[in-house]
Amino acid sequence: MSEFSSATVGDAVLYAPPPETPKLHPREWVKENLFSSPFNSVLTFVTTIILLAVFRGFLSFIFNPVRQWDSTATNMQLFMTRAYPDEQYIRVWFCVAVILILTGVSMAVWRAGSAMPVAGVGHRLLATGALLALLALLAPFSASATVQWLVAALAVAAIGEALRRSAGKGEDERTVSTLTVSVVALAGLVASLWVVPYGHHTYIGKRVPRVLAEPGTVALTTKLPWTIMLLILVAAYFAGRLMRDRLPTNPIRATLLVLWLLAPPVLVYLVLRDPDFDMGHVVGTDLPIFLAYAIGGAALLSWLTRPSTGETGRIVAVLILVVGFCTFLTPMRQVVRLDMLMLATFALAAPTFAGGPRARKRYIFGWLGVLGVTSWLITSINTPSTVKVPGGFFIGGFTITLMVAIFTIVFSFPLGIALALARTSSMPIFRQLATGFIEIVRGIPLITILIFFSIMVPLFLPRGMHLDEVAAVVIGYVLFSSAYLAENVRGGLQSVTRGQHEAAEAVGMTTAQKTIFIVLPQALRVSIPPLVGHCIGVFKETSLLAIIGVFDVLYIGRIVIPGQTEFMGSTRENVLFVSVIYWIFAYQMSKASQRLERRTGLGER
């Protein structure tokens, strides 16, 4: 007899889900899973001893008095932004505020968070209290410090037990939003900056002594901005809820997606870099180039999006693409080359979005918007910066690590999709070119590609064309990442059944429309787990930037800070701190992937 009960309704057979496995009491769970037999009991006992010994050794390393944790606390600003000027540091906090505003509004519009039983919160606090107590007993603390840690552990456990007892059962069980729990936890961390005497550590090169560690809480320039950032996040969430309830949801979501795509380049190259625009050059050179492409491109796209244009439009689009590549063979302004390639991309995609006057106007306005933002960014990048920082790039530390990872993921995603589509194409030329590119790139180590693009590629550029080291590294990393991402997407494309293709063709869709609106959404949904794993790998592999001399967070922790006279020999402490940063972000991306999989029903239907 089947374990699923079934019932027939007409010609359909409905299956009831299997009964849920009853949850065991913690004592019964421990007995059944850890001490179910003499062998399991011995195995549990031996494993516990080994784990406690390893944990004690790890705690002994961390809390050993000879550890130079002052090197990490003193150079926290160096870890985050390298040598960004203090007098312009308000720009960094402005960028953080913008990201938090987008985060808060996005969480409200997409209804992030879920209901969590209060009893579950209590159980987690009980586990946290037990972990703190274990830490107090195993770490090499003094007697007074051990008592303080035990008191803190007891307080956390008491709160957890109180929540567990007041949670209710059955229909009366109380729940709380996971967002509320997260905000309360963040508020506790921010409040600790005002109360807990972490110490005030400063490093000033022109002062004697250069390093000064004062007792008390952290500096006001640290705790006040973080308090404001938390308030901004909460206010943005409630503003997002207000917009969600009063405005159409789809336009808000589309606007937020565009803002998220624009935020990284705008914040990095306009806010943090602070270009010193020469308005005479902008009005005399950059603005005419923009107007020429805007007017000419709008007229061209208006003709290409007409359904009557036919194959002639595709031939014209291919010719524009060839001209765009040929512009790199002759000396001219970089903005002209990039605008030509962008116009070729819009021209190639024009037949897919062909339609009536309204659809054509939307496409033309999209071209004007993308052209305007891109031209502004190119002008900003080519304009000298007012931020004076020693070294090649204006920012470093964790900021440049995050910047390279975000730019690589954003730019390699569409390129990887294009490569996957080309490799599965029925046209031999596209299939062979995509296969050759993917196999060649996947056969070369990433560090080799980074070194090649940072050292060799600038030697082959046309005269008058300059490529910054960070930009060169990002380009190489994008090409490397797109090859691996293409294989992940290709697996999703192969999971789409033939019936989906035939259904799209039956309703009169073109190949491009079928791919964009039918095949890709299903393929990307299936590819969520490998795509997120790829993104985690991209973020972690940014640590290779330290090998080629980019001042990322690992280079600062492994080379710069241990090179300071006051903190020589502090490499292990700083590298451990950097490892924690990488783990936190990688873990959060993994949890976000799990939430996205549950939300899309991946693996359930």
N, C-alpha and C positions, 0 to 999 in steps of 0.2 A: 504494500500500500504506500502511495506517495506521501511524503511529509507535508505536501501542500494540499489543502482542501480546495476543491474546485466546484464550480456551479456553471451550468449552461444557460445562456440567455440568447435565444435565437440561434444564430450560427456562431456566436462568440463564446469562448470559454474564459471565465473570469477566475483568477487564482487569488486566493487570500494569502497574505504574507504569513510567514512562520511566526509562531508565538515568541514573544520576547523572553530572553533568558533572564530569570530573576536575579536581582543583585544580591550578593552575599554580604553579610555583616563582615566588617574588617577582620574580626577574630576568626570567623569561619573561612574567609578568603585566604588568610595567612596559613591556616591549618591545611587547607585543601591544596594550595599551590606551593608552599614552601616546606611543610613538614608532613607530607602525606605518607612518607615511608622512611625507614631508618636511613637509607642511602640519601634521599632528598634532604633529610635533616642534617646529616654530616656535610653534604655539599653546601647547604645554606650556611652552616656554621663556618666552614672554611672560607667560603667566598666573602662572608661578612668580615672576617678577620683581615683578609687581604685588602678589601676595599677600605676598611678603617685605617689600615697601615698606610695605604697610598694617600688617603685623604689627610691623614696627620702629617705625612711628609710634605704634601702640597701646602698645607697651612703653615708648617714650620718655615717653608721657603718664603711665603708671603709676609708673615708677621715677624720674621727674624729682624732684630734691631739693626743688623748691618745692612739691610736693604735700603737703597737710596730712593724711596718713594717721593722724597722732596723734588727729585729731578722731574718727575711726571707732573706733580702739582704746580711747580714753578713754571714749567714750560707748556702749560695747557693751551695758552693762546697760540704758541708756536705749533703745537700739534694740529690745531684747527685751521689756522689761516696763515701760517708761516710768519713773515715779517710785515704783514699788512699794517699801514700806519695807524697809530692810535687816534690821531686827530680825525681820521676818516672812518673809524670803526663803526660809526652809526650806519654806514652803508651795509655792513655785514648784518647788523640787527634788522635793518629794513628788509633785506632778502629773507631772513628767517621769518619775519612777520608775514611777508607775502606768501611764503610756502605754507605757513600755518593757517592763513586765511583760506587759501585754496583747499587745504586739508579739511578744515572745519566745515566749509560749505559743501564739499564733496561728500563727506560722511553723512550730512543731513539730507542732501538730495538723493543719494543712493541708498538711504536708510541703512547705514552701516550699524553693526552691533546686533546683538540678540539677547533674548531673555535668559538669565542665568539664575538657577536656584540659589537662594540665600544660604541654604545649607551647604551648597558647593563652595561658596565663598568662605564659610566657616571652616570647612575641611581643609581648604588651601591655607588658611591662616594657621590652623593647627599644625599642618605639615611644615609651614615656615617657622613656627615657634620651635618645633622639634629640631629642625635643621640648625637654628640659631643656638639652641642648647647644646647640640652636638659640636658645633663650632667652638663654643665657649669651653667645653670640656677637653677638646683635642688640641686647640691652638695654644701656643706657648705664651699665654697671657700671664700678667701678674695676678695676685690674689684679688685685688680690688677690681681690676678689669674683668676678671672672670665673673665676679659677683654682678657687675653692671650688665654684662652680656646675658647672664642667666635671668636677671630681673627683666630685661627687655624681651627675652624669649618667653618668659612667663606672662608678660603683659600681652604679647601678640597671641599666645595660645589662649589666654582668657577671653580676649575679644572674639577669637574664632569659635570658642565653645559657646559664648553668649549668642552669637549669630546662629550657630547650629541649633541651639535649643529653642530659639524664637522663630525659627524658619517655618514651623507648621508642617503638616503632613497631608497627603492626599489632595483633595480639592482646595484646602486652605493653605497649601504650600505657597510661600512668598517667593517672588522673583525680583531680580534687579537687573538693569541693563548692563551689559559688559562695558559700554561707554562710560556709564556712571562709575563703575569700579576703576576704570582706567584713569578718569579725571581725578578721582579721590586719591589714587596712588601718586599721580603726578603732582597734585596739590601737596601731598605729604612730603615728596622730595623737595619741592620748591620751598615749603615752610621750613624744612630742615636747614636750608641755606641761611635762614635768619636766626636759627636757634642753636643748631649743633656747632660746636667750636671746631670746624674743620681746619682752621688756621688761614692766615692771609699770607700767601707766598707771592713774591715779586722778584723779577729779574730785570735789572736796568744796567746796560753795559757801561754807561758813563758814571755810575754811582759806585762808591766804596762804602761797604761791600756791595758787590753786584747782586748777590742773592740775599734776600731778607725774608725770614719766616717769622711772622708775628702771631701771637696767640689770638684767639677769638674766632668770629665767624668770617666767611669769605668777604671779599671786597664788595663795596656797594655797587661798583660797576659791573659786577657779575650777578648778584642776587636780584637787584632791581630790574634789569632787563628781562631775566627769566620769569620774574613775577608778571611783568607786563605781557610777555609772550603767552603765558598761560591764560591770562584774561582775554587776550586777543583770540586765542583758539576757541574758548568757550563762547565768546560773543559771536564769532564767525559761525559756529555751529547753530546757534539760535537764529541768526540772520538767515542761514541756509534753510532752516525749517520754515521760517516765515515765507521765503521765496517759493519753497516747494508747495506750500499750501495755497498760495495766491497766484502763482504763475504757471503756465504750461511746463510740464516736466521735461519733455524732449528738447525744446530749445535751450533750457537751462543746462541740461547735460551736454549738449553739443558745444555750448559756449565754454563750459568748464574744461572739456577735452581740449579745445583750442587754446585756452589759457594755460593748461598744463604743458602743452607742447611749446608754447612761446616762452614760458617762464624761465627755463634754464638758459637759453642764449641771451634773453633780454637782461636777466639779473646778472649774469656773468660779464657780458661785454658792454652793457650800458650802465648798470648801477655800480658794480664792483670796479670795473675798469675806468669808468668816468672819462670818456673820450673828450678831448679838447677840440671841439669842432671849429674848423675854419669856414665860417659862413660864406665868405667869398668863393671859396672852392666848391662848397656844396651847391650854391646857387648857379655858379658858372659852369660846373662840370657834372656833378652827380645828378642834379635835378633834371637837366636836359636829357641825360641818358634814361632816367626813369620815365619821363614823359614820352620819349620815343618808343620805348618798349611797351608802355601802357597803352598808348593809342594804336600803334601798329599791331601789338598782340591782341588787343580787344577786337580790332577789325578782322584779323586773321581767324581768331577763334569763333567769331560770329559766323564766318563762312564755313568753317570746318564742322560746326555743330549742326548745320542744316542737314536734315535727312537726305536731301537730294544731292549732296556733294559726292557721296560714293567713294570709289577707290581713288579718285584723284586727290582727295584730301589726305588719304594715307600716304600716298607718294610724296606729297608736299611735306608732310610731317617728318618722313624719313630724311628728306633732303635737308630740312632744318636741323635735324639731329647731326647729320654729317657736317654741316657748316659749323655747328657748335663744337664738335671735336676738332675741326680744322683751325678754330680760333686759337687753340693752344700751340699751334705751330708758328704763329707770328706774334711779334710784340704788340700788346694792347692792354688796356686796363682790365684788371681781374673781374670787375663788376660786369663788363660787357660779355666776357666768356660765360660767367655763371648765369646771367640773365638769358643768354641764348640757349644754354642747356635746359634751363627751366621752361622756356617757351617751347622747346622741342618736346619736353615731357607732357606739357599740357596739350600740345598739338596731337601727340600720339594717343592720348586718352580721350580726345574730343569726340570721336565717333561713339564711344560708350555712353556719353552723357548727351547725345544728340536728342532733340525733341522740339517742343513748341517754343514760342518766344519766352515764356516764363523760365523754362529750364535753361535756355541759352543765356538769359540774363544772369541767372544764378551762377552759371559756370564762368561768365566773364567777370562778375564781381569777385568770385573766388580767385581768379587770376590776378586781379588788381590788388586784392588784399595780400596774397602771398608775395607778389612782386614788391609791394610797398614795404612789408616787413623785412623781406630779404635784402632789399636795397639799403634800407636803414641800417641793418646789422652789418652789411659789408662795409658801408661807409664808416661805421663806428669802429670796426676792427682795423681798418686802414688808417684811422686817425690816431695820433699820439695820445697816450694816456696821461692824466694828471697825477696818477698814483705812482709815486717813486719808491720802488722796492729793489733792493740789491738782487742781482740775478737776472735771468732771462724773462721769466713770467711774473705777472703782477700778483699772483696768489699761489699758495701751496698748501701743504698739510692735507688734512682730511678733505678740505674743500676741493682740491684738484683731484683727489681720488674719486670723490663722488661725481665731479664734473665729467671726468673721462668715462666713468662707468655709465652715466646717464646718456651722454652723447653717443657712446658706442651702441647702447641698446636701442636708442631712438632711431639712429641712422641705419643700423644693420638690420632692423626688423623689416622695413619695406624692401631692402635689397635682398635679404634672405628669402622673402616671399617670392620676389621676381625670379630668383635663381631656382627655387623649387618649382615654380610654374614652367620655367624654361626647360628644366630637366625632365619634366613629365609631358612636355609638348610633343605633338606629332610632327613638328617641323624639325628635320634632322640638324639644320645649322644651329638653331637655338639649343637643341638638346645636347649636341656635341660640345658647343662652347661652354654651356653651363656645367656639364659633367667634367670637362677638362679643368675649368677654374676651381670647382669644388675639390676635386681630387688633388690638384697641385697644392692648393692652400692648406688642405687638411694634412698634407704630408710634410709641411714645414713647421718647425716649432715656433710658438708665438714670440719668444724672445728674439729669434732670428729676424722675424718680420719687423719687430719694434726697432731693432738696431738698424736694419736696412732703411726703414723709412725715416729714422731720425738722423742718419749720417749720410746715406748714399743718395736718396731721392732728391734732396736739395741741390745736389751737384748736376742733375740732369734737367733742372727747370729752365725755361726760356729766360733770356737776359731781361733783367728788370723785375722778375717775379720772385718774391720771397715767401718762404713757407716756414712759419714758426715751428719750433721743435714739438711743442704740445699738439699743434694742429697736425703735424706729420704723424705723430704717434697715434692720434685719434683716427686718422685715415687708415693707417695700417691695421689698427685694432678692429675697425669697422669691417674691413675686407676679410680679416680672419674670422671674426664672429659671424658674419653673414654666411660663410661656407658651412659652418656647423649648424646654424639656425635653419638653413635651407633643408638640411637632411631631416631635422625635426618636423618641419612643415610638410615635407614630402611624405613622411609617414602618415600625417593626418589627411593629406590629399588622397592617398591610396585607400583610406578607410571609407571614403564616400562611395556609396554603392552606385552601380551603373544606372539603377532606376532613377536616381536623382538627376543625373545628366539627361536621361531621356525625357523626364517630366519637364525640365526646363526647356529643352528643345521643342517639346510638343506645344508649349504656349507661345512659341515664336521668339524666344530670347536668342540674342547673338552669343557668340562664344565668350566675349568679354563680359557681357551682362550675366551670363550663367556662372562664370567664374567668380565675379565680384559679389553677386547677391545670393547665390545658392551654394556653391562649392566651398568657397573660402570660409564663410561663417561656421560651417560644420567641421571643416578640417581644423580650424584654429581652436575650436572647442575641444576636440579630441587631443590636440597637441598641448594643452595647458600644462600638464605635469612636466614634459621634457623642456618646454619653453621656459618655465620658471626655473628649472634646474640649470638651464643654460644661462639665464640672467644671474643666478647666484654665482655660477662659475666666472662670468664676466666681471662681476664685482670683486671677487676674491683675487682674480688674476691681475688686477690693477697693481698688485704688489710688485709685479715685475718691472714697473716703472722705476723702482729704486735702482735697478741694475744699470739703467742707461742714464742715471744722474738726474732724473726729475725729482723735485723736492716734494714727493708725496708723503703720506703719514708714516709709512714704513722707513723711508730714507731719513726722515727727521728723527724717528725713534732709534734707528740703528746706527746712524752716522753723526748727525748734527749734535744731538744732546749729549751723547757720550764723549763728543769732542770738546765740550765745554770744560774748562779747568775745574770748576766746582763739582762736576758730576762725572768725572772719568770713571769708567767701569760700571756704568748704570745701564748697560745694554739689555740685560735680561729683564729688568723691571719695565723698561719702555717697550720692549718687544711683546711682553705679556699684556701690557695695556693695549697695544695695537691689536693683538689677537682677540681681546675681548670686544673691541669695536667691530672687527670683521664678523665675529660670531653673532653679535646682537643684530646686525643688519641682515645677515644671511638667515638667521632664525626667523626674523620678522617676515622676510620675503617668503619663507617656507610656509609659515602660518597663514599669510595672505593667500597663497596658492591653495591651501586646503579650504579656506573659506570660499574662494571663488569656485572651486570644484563642487562644494556642497550647494552653492547658489545656482550653478548651472546644471545640477543634477548629473554631473559626470560620474559614470560608473553605476548609476541607478536606473537609467533608461536609455 
